Amino acid sequence: MYRETAKLILYSNLGEDSILANLAEIFKRFDSCHYRREELITDIYKEVKKLLDLATTYGFDKNLWHNYLTFVLITNETSFSITCEKVGANDGTVNHFAKNDCEVFRRLFHYDFRAIEETLGIDCFSTLLHYKAIVKKERMYNKNVSEKVRELSDALAAAENADEFFDALVNFYKNYGVGMFGLNKAFRLDTEDGKLNFLPINNLDKVVLDDLTGYEIQKKKLIDNTEAFVQGRAANNCLLFGDAGTGKSTSIKAILNQYYDQGLRMIEIYKHQFQYLSAVISHIKNRNYRFIIYMDDLSFEEFEIEYKYLKAVIEGGMETKPDNVLIYATSNRRHLIRETWSDRSDMDEELHRSDTMQEKLSLVYRFGITINFSKPTQKEYFDIVINLAKKYPQITLSEKELCAEANKWELSHGGISGRTAQQFINYLAGQSPKA
């Protein structure tokens, strides 16, 4: 195994503490015959445990060794794989080196573990090749990644030569991309110790826009702008504002689900992370995806200055915002920065109070599209309740009974809103036996 991995060129950087790199070193010690049996077995089991942990995270099954090698290939962001993500495998000298690496991985796919197992008296590798995973609920693993890995794994295992292996891999890069941005829909930031890391968000809500009853004008504005964006046409940053519980955040999640397969990705960022906005954009601007930077429940108090980072990024900084990045935000406020009566008062000590007001309004003006989600009327509230109830066969109340109970519910649960309607339906569904 060590002799094989040593031949890698484009994929030689396997990352820190890589299972493959560590196993290669272990097999090198085994081939040299200078090892202690117990220590070697212990080191092997450490890597096997890491592989099993990875398999649990991503729902791998059957041949975990094939699944793992495939996972390495589709998460390794090399100059070659990122280029294939954008344009596929055009003719070029680099393909010669890529096919060399494909042949290395093809041989690793069919590596014979019998010698080391028979010598050490272990069977862990044979077990990994014929693994039966415990059936897990979807929310316990990243199903989206799992399905892609296992499908490509079968294709690579069936490749009879380096050319077939190369073609299958390149087609995957072209269709789905490479690395975490290719495999996942959405991300959040980890900025501990001042270092920027993107963390995939697994198992997003499967909500679609049709799940949001009403708000047809608002949804159309959002769809039109997002479609223009994913198709490479001019589009605007979006601010969704209005009453709490009216579906602003739900609409953003639904947009991601609707356009993910067209290359849309989303990065959620919190107010205290705005200082990293430029670094985030620098990291994603050259990728072959369309990124929405999502800010939920956006608002600022007078003493908070983080909005200045956002203003500079949206419009006003020296560097132009790349075409593959938009900012979508939700807020309960139309004016994102808190205003006070003193801002408008003639008694204010500020001589140029109009400047103060303009400073506070300037952020919202930098969103090209603002969409108002107002509280529904009582009739609209009842329509939402009735529509939601249709998804739960165990709820057998008539429409009249539903509306009467929904009216009682909202009086003691925060008033009329889409969120209140959903909470009421959740309650009813929880109290009713499954159909």
Secondary structure, DSSP 4 states (H G I P E B T S, - for coil): -HHHHTT-STT----TT-HHHHHHHHHHHHHHT-S-HHHHHHHHHHHHHHHHHHHHHHT--B-HHHHHHHHHHHH---HHHHHHHHH---S-THHHHHHHHHHHHHHHHT---HHHHHHHT--HHHHHHTB-PPP--GGGS-HHHHHHHHHHHHHHHH--SHHHHHHHHHHHHHHH-SHHHHH-SEEEEE-GGG--EEEE--S-----GGGS-S-HHHHHHHHHHHHHHHTTS----EEEEESTTSSHHHHHHHHHHHHGGGTEEEEE--GGGGGGHHHHHHHHTTSSSEEEEEE-S--B-TT--THHHHHHHHTTSSSPPPTTEEEEEEES-SSSB---GGGT-TT-S-TTHHHHHHHHHHHHHT-SEEEEEPPPPHHHHHHHHHHHHTT-TT----HHHHHHHHHHHHHTTTSSSHHHHHHHHHHHHHHSPP-
